[in-house]
Amino acid sequence: MRVLRLGLLAAVLVVLLSCGAGAGTSGPGGMPPGDSGAVASDVAADGRVALVYAAVIRHHLTTALAATVPQVVYVLDRAVPDAADAMRPLDDERGVAIEDRVQQQVAAELAGPVAIRFVASTQAVLTVDQGCSTITEHVVVLILAPVPTSGDRVELGLAELSNACLSGRWQTYVLVRTDAGWSVEGTTGPLVIS
């Protein structure tokens, strides 16, 4: 009799557990069951974007700006497709929002003597001095292009605005992913300095 009760109890537990295995309303972290892969994919994509941006900003600071390292680097909080085009009007800041978690990861990756701050508009950090738009000394504004969604070799446009009358630099970096992470391999296309 005792064996029968234990067997019956085990059978009921098996039925209950198997019925509830796929019927829950949430998956890991409270997400709907079908969304966990999409969330992981989004996080991985954001991580890729952040690491590419951090690599290109780090390289730009240590090469193009090595002689005059700024104290603050402002980065437009949107990725502008034609960022490396010197003929793009400076007030044309249309682009795709750079996610907050990407901004936070970029700032964390580059934490150190140079402060990285994302801004909603380049106009927020400009002043006008004798009719000329200018940026405070030791400050640089960067405008980045979107990171391509795939590939171990990517091209990323960048615009740098600095100093009086908005002197600038527009170029496209070539980055590669290795076991050590993302790094700049060189540049492609025109380099414009004004």
N, C-alpha and C positions, 0 to 999 in steps of 0.2 A: 504494500500500500504506500509505504514511504517512497519507494522508487517511482511509483506512478505519479505521486505529487511532484517530486523533483523533476520528472520528465515533463509533466504538464506545465510547470512553472518555466522551465527552460524553453519550451515551445512557445509559450505566450511572450516571453522576452524576445525571442528571435523574431516573431511576427511584429511586435511593436517596434523593434529597432529597424527592421527592414522597411516598414511602412514610413517611418519618419526620416529615413536616410536621404531621400531626394525631395521630400515635401516641405522642407523648411522655407521660410520666407527670406532668409538672409544667409549669405555665404561668409567667408572670412572678413572680419572687420565690419560686420553688419551690412555688407554690400549684397545686393541681389545676387543669387548664385551665378548667373550668366555673366555678370559684370566684372568678376575678379580678374579675368585675363585682360579685359580692356583697361582696367585700372592699372594693372602691372605694366601694360604696354604704354599707357600714357606717362607713367612715372619714369619708365626707361627712356622714352622719347624726350621728356623734359630734362632728364639727366644728361642725355647726349647733347642737347641744345646748350645747356649750361656749361658743360665741359668744353665745347667748341668755342663758345663766347669767351670763357675764361682764358683759353689758350691764345686766342687772337688778341685779346686786350693785353694780356701779360707780354706777349711778343711785341706788340706795338709800343708799350711803355718802355720796354728795355732796348728797343732798337730805334724807332722813329723819334721817340721822345727822350732817349737816354741822356742827352745833353741838358735838357731842361725838364726833369721829371716833375710833373704837377703835384700839388698837394691834394687836389680833388679832381676826380674824373666823373663827370656827369655823363650818363648814358641815357639816350632817349628810350622810353619804355615801350616802344614799338619797333618792330623790325621793318625797315623800309626797303622794298625790293631793289630800287636803283640807288642805294646808298653811296656807291662808288662813282656815281655820275656827277661830275663837277658842274654840269649844266643844269642839274635839277634845282629848281628854286628852293632857297633855304627855308622858306616858310611852308613848303610842301612836306608835311610830316605824316602823310597817310601811310598806314602800314598795319601790320598784324600785331596785336598786343603780345608783349613778352610776359608770360605767366609770372605771377608773384613768386611761386616756388622756384622758378628759374632765376629770377632776379636775386632771391635770397641765396641760392647756391652759388651764383657768380660772385656775389659780394663775399661769401664765406671762402670760396676758392682763392680770392685775391686779397684776403685780409692782410693788412700790413701797413706800411708807412703811407700808402696812397689810399684815400677814402674813395670808395665806389658808391655813387648815388644815382639811382634811376629817377628821371624827371619826365613829366607828362608833356613838356614842350621845351624846345631849345630856347624859346623866347623867355622862359622863366629864369634863365641865368644870364641873359644879355642885358647890357645897359647901353645907352646912347651917349657918346662923348663927342662933342663938336660935330654932330650929324653923322657919326660913324658908329655902327653897331660894334660893340666890343664885349669881351669877356674878361672878368677879373684876372689879374696876373696870377700865375701858378694854378690855373684852372683850365681844363680841357673838356670839350663836349664831344662825345662819340655818337655816331649814328651807325647802326649795324644792319646788315641785310639779314633776311631769314636764313636759317640753317637748313640746307637740303635734308630731306627726311631719310635718306639712306646713303650708303657708300662709305668706304674707308678713306676716301679722298674727296674733299669738298672745297669749293671756292666760295669765299665769303667777302662781300663788299663792305667797306668801312669808309666813313667820312669823319674827319677830325676837324673841329673848329677851335681856334685858339687865338688869343691876343687881339690887338687892335684891328679894327676894320675886318674882323673875321678872316684872318689868314687861315688857310686850311690845307688839308691833304686828303686826297681821294684815291683809293686804291683797292685792289682785290687781292686778298691773301689766299694761298693754297695751303690747306691743312691736311695732314694725314694722321690716321689712327694706327698706333703700334701697340705692342704689349705694354709700353710705358704710358700710354694715353695719347691725347691729341697734341700735335705740335705743328708749328708753321714750317712748311717746306720751302716756301718762297712766295712770289707774287706772279700774277698774270695780268695781261692787259695794260692799259695806260696807268701811269702814276702822274697825278696832277698836284702840283704844290703852288699855292698862291701866297 
